[in-house]
Amino acid sequence: MKSIGATTTLAASGLVPSMIYAAPSTSGSDKLRVGLIGAGGRAKWLTRALGRESHRAKLVAVCDCYLPQIDALAADNKNDPRAGDSWKRYQNYEQMLDSEELDAVMIATPDHVRVRAAIIACARGLDIYAEKPLSFSIPEGRALVEAVRKHKRVLQVGTQQRSTPINQYACKFVREGGIGNVNTILVKNYSGSQPATGLEQQSIPEGMDWNHFCDQAKLLDYHERLHRRWRSYDAFTGGSICDRGSHALDMVHLAMGWENVAPTRIEPTTEAKSYWDRGVRLYYPDGTVIRLESTDGPAFGGIFIGQQGKLEINRGRFACNPKDLLAPFTGSQTESHVTNWLDCIETREQPNAPVEVGHLISSVAHLINICRITGRTINWDADNEQIIGDKAANAMLTKERRPEFSLPSV
């Protein structure tokens, strides 16, 4: 990818000094005032995590295009059933960011909405927790990196395994040569997304702002599947490879020390019933090959094959062959990704999953999808973020945006 230097490195790894960011804005409160954009299923986890930090942070405003979803989120808050009564409620995230005196914002929208909301939040001087995948396209991900740098914000990407001690332990073992040189890594072959076709128009439900749900995408006719199962459709997402695949690829990059390393070539390999399920292989500069060719394997990591044996890293656990290759983990099992974000808002240090790392992982997933769609080998110029020698494939890096949802200038 484009040179991003020390800011791409996990501060907790000790590989480089952590970055220092601009001090947060002040709202006149002793607690951080946090807003939330996107009140769906992922927001439940985020609000629970934020609730455990109630001594220093408070959720004060929630935005969702579908207002009943905010009610459902409030009802889920069992520890504080009255918390939802104090939330200001919005359907338009720009109105929320303009109207509220916030210090930070959590963004848990569908993929195609995330970057624009985050760039606007940067310009408002807010620190950001952005769910993964970080971007809907490589150019917009690069724009967000530049916005975070310019405004000196703390942005944590929601690849929470980077804050899970057992995952840090296993990844460090691989990174420090515990299984010798790694030549092959097996990652579950998560699929891409499918075209939004063959769906008959339905009535827009009460409380839904469908225009803002579609955001940068073409204004499609409403259908419940597009609303409830948006993760399947290419108008809104790159599919499972960008969703769960972001976790898996992120663990691979962390374990290999590839905080600023992209594949140079991606090749289509196994065929499938649909192009979005096609298997691929990724070739990295050091000769390591990642194979995404099977639907089996760890859901949130990979199997590392090295000179001394194999190590499988998954969410919250690992397995070795031989079994005594790595000693059992005896530390805390607590995942603290939101806690790390709040810590870094206070200290102005780099979080465990900074924007550059999220951009890199999302970019790899996007390139996998382009390889699948074209059925051709993708040769990647990471420095200039361009596909080499294939104009048609290179044109697919950019997503067409509706003018009213264009990205702000950085």
FENHU-V180100 format. One record per pair of residues at least 24 apart in sequence whose C-alpha atoms are under 6 Angstrom apart, sorted by the first residue. I is the first residue (numbers start at 1). J is the second residue. D is the distance in whole Angstrom. If there is no record, write none. Layout:
# FENHU-V180100
i->(I & I)
j->(J & J)
d->(D & D)
This chain:
# FENHU-V180100
i->(1 & 1 & 1 & 2 & 2 & 8 & 8 & 8 & 9 & 10 & 18 & 18 & 19 & 19 & 20 & 20 & 21 & 21 & 21 & 22 & 25 & 31 & 31 & 32 & 32 & 33 & 33 & 33 & 34 & 34 & 34 & 34 & 34 & 34 & 35 & 35 & 35 & 35 & 35 & 36 & 36 & 36 & 36 & 37 & 37 & 37 & 38 & 38 & 38 & 38 & 39 & 39 & 39 & 60 & 61 & 61 & 61 & 62 & 63 & 63 & 63 & 63 & 64 & 65 & 65 & 65 & 65 & 66 & 66 & 67 & 104 & 106 & 111 & 111 & 112 & 112 & 116 & 119 & 127 & 127 & 127 & 128 & 129 & 129 & 130 & 130 & 131 & 131 & 132 & 133 & 133 & 133 & 134 & 138 & 141 & 147 & 155 & 155 & 156 & 156 & 156 & 157 & 157 & 159 & 160 & 163 & 163 & 163 & 164 & 166 & 171 & 174 & 175 & 175 & 175 & 179 & 179 & 179 & 179 & 180 & 180 & 180 & 181 & 181 & 182 & 182 & 183 & 184 & 184 & 184 & 184 & 185 & 185 & 185 & 186 & 186 & 186 & 186 & 187 & 187 & 188 & 188 & 188 & 188 & 188 & 189 & 189 & 189 & 189 & 190 & 190 & 191 & 191 & 191 & 191 & 192 & 192 & 192 & 192 & 192 & 193 & 193 & 193 & 193 & 193 & 194 & 194 & 195 & 195 & 196 & 216 & 216 & 216 & 242 & 247 & 248 & 248 & 251 & 264 & 264 & 265 & 265 & 265 & 266 & 266 & 267 & 275 & 278)
j->(382 & 383 & 385 & 383 & 384 & 259 & 356 & 357 & 259 & 352 & 349 & 350 & 349 & 350 & 348 & 349 & 152 & 153 & 348 & 152 & 103 & 56 & 57 & 57 & 103 & 58 & 102 & 103 & 58 & 59 & 60 & 102 & 104 & 105 & 59 & 60 & 61 & 62 & 105 & 62 & 105 & 106 & 107 & 63 & 107 & 108 & 63 & 64 & 108 & 109 & 64 & 69 & 70 & 87 & 87 & 88 & 89 & 89 & 89 & 90 & 91 & 93 & 91 & 91 & 208 & 209 & 213 & 207 & 208 & 207 & 128 & 130 & 136 & 237 & 136 & 236 & 407 & 144 & 153 & 154 & 155 & 155 & 155 & 156 & 157 & 158 & 157 & 158 & 158 & 242 & 243 & 362 & 358 & 363 & 359 & 410 & 354 & 355 & 351 & 353 & 354 & 353 & 358 & 247 & 337 & 335 & 336 & 337 & 335 & 316 & 255 & 255 & 255 & 256 & 257 & 306 & 307 & 308 & 309 & 306 & 307 & 308 & 306 & 307 & 305 & 306 & 288 & 288 & 289 & 290 & 305 & 290 & 303 & 304 & 290 & 291 & 302 & 303 & 292 & 302 & 292 & 294 & 295 & 296 & 297 & 292 & 293 & 294 & 295 & 240 & 241 & 240 & 241 & 276 & 277 & 238 & 239 & 240 & 241 & 276 & 232 & 233 & 234 & 238 & 239 & 233 & 234 & 233 & 234 & 233 & 401 & 402 & 405 & 365 & 300 & 300 & 301 & 301 & 379 & 380 & 378 & 379 & 380 & 377 & 378 & 377 & 372 & 372)
d->(4 & 5 & 6 & 4 & 6 & 6 & 5 & 6 & 6 & 5 & 6 & 5 & 5 & 5 & 5 & 5 & 5 & 6 & 5 & 5 & 6 & 5 & 5 & 4 & 6 & 5 & 5 & 5 & 6 & 5 & 6 & 6 & 5 & 5 & 6 & 6 & 5 & 6 & 5 & 5 & 6 & 5 & 6 & 5 & 5 & 6 & 6 & 5 & 5 & 5 & 6 & 6 & 6 & 5 & 5 & 4 & 6 & 5 & 6 & 4 & 5 & 6 & 5 & 5 & 6 & 5 & 6 & 5 & 4 & 5 & 6 & 6 & 6 & 5 & 5 & 5 & 6 & 6 & 5 & 5 & 6 & 5 & 6 & 5 & 5 & 6 & 6 & 4 & 5 & 6 & 6 & 6 & 6 & 5 & 6 & 6 & 6 & 6 & 6 & 5 & 5 & 5 & 6 & 6 & 5 & 6 & 6 & 5 & 5 & 6 & 4 & 6 & 5 & 5 & 6 & 5 & 6 & 5 & 6 & 5 & 5 & 6 & 5 & 6 & 6 & 4 & 5 & 6 & 5 & 6 & 5 & 5 & 5 & 5 & 6 & 5 & 6 & 5 & 5 & 5 & 6 & 6 & 5 & 6 & 5 & 4 & 5 & 5 & 5 & 5 & 5 & 5 & 5 & 6 & 5 & 5 & 4 & 6 & 6 & 5 & 5 & 5 & 5 & 5 & 4 & 5 & 5 & 6 & 5 & 5 & 5 & 5 & 5 & 6 & 5 & 4 & 4 & 5 & 6 & 5 & 6 & 5 & 6 & 6 & 5 & 4 & 6 & 6)
